[in-house]
Amino acid sequence: MIDVPSGRFRMGSDRHYPEESPAHEVVVDPFRIDVHPVTNDEFAEFVDDTGYLTFAELAPNPADYPDALPEMLYAGSMVFVQPPGPVPMDGNWWAFERGADWRHPLGAASSLDGLGDHPVVHVAWTDVEAYAAWAGKELPTEAEWEFAARGGLDGSDYAWGDVFMPQGKPMANTWQGPFPHHNELLDGYLRTSPVGTFPGNGYGLVDVIGNVWEWTRDWFQAHHPPATSPCCAPVNPRGGDERGSIPHGEPPIPRKVLKGGSHLCAPNYCQRYRPAARYSQPIDSSTSHIGFRCVVRSAG
């Protein structure tokens, strides 16, 4: 872990996706944060010590999903499936794979061979909470995560500055080329990459952009709240509430804020490889491109 100092910064953005607005000043107290996302090896230590079974390893409870077909209620998780050619951008390139979980990232026949230092994936909200409690840590708030990810570059588009690929050099594991059918692999990776493969930010944090989305503890809301005082920035804000995180007309499953983008973010589809970017994720869902990192807050 590394120490992040207290500070004031401009959270969010008025120049990109609507849910990132309004940009507003926020103050955070000092805290410590994991240098990189939790890896498969680190998560294995937790599982070996506790015998924990992740959400994806358990068959869904029919009572929780009354509208689901019985034959679909099996243990598994969502895996990205690259189509062979161009498809409509409102299409679906995900499959709920039987047997996909943190040990089997692509499905039951896959393994973690050679992936020990890659971020753990297929972890739902209950899983990251359990790991954090075991480790004596917590999940970061959205404000803490964004402040740390900026690395002292307040207002910059990216964690390293305002140019996405300075001198043509990939600075993070993202998708190059037309998503979802063709990845030019300029960064060398089709899926996850070992943590620390790409340069760290001003605080020394790695993989805050790309590789995997990261859970935060905040409930999602469609926009940042407007400033309540013209003189005072909110201190250590906690966003949203559980009921308000459920989009109108959607199944009644609360959603948390994800940050950082992933290896599937691409210029033509998801330009969310920025500290200000945010995404809502149902707490009962896990995928092949979502992980997490933890924090420890100063006592008192």
Buried (B, 14 or more C-beta within 10 A) or exposed (E): EEEBEEBEBBBBBEEBBEBBBEBBBBBBBEBBBBBBBBBBEBBBBBBEEEEBEBBBBEEBEEEEBEEEEEEEBEBBBBBBEEEEEEEEEEEEBBBBBEBBBBBBBBBBEBEBEEBEBBBBBBBBBBBBBBBBEBBEBBBBBBBBBBBBBBBBBBEBBBBBEEEBBEEEEBBBBBBBBBBBEBBEEBBEBBBBBBBEBBEBBBBEBBBBBBBBBBBBBBBBBEEBEEBEEEEEBBEBBEBBEEEBBBEEEEEEBBBBBBBBBBBBBBBEEBBBBBBBBBBBBBBBBBBBBBBBBBBBBEEE
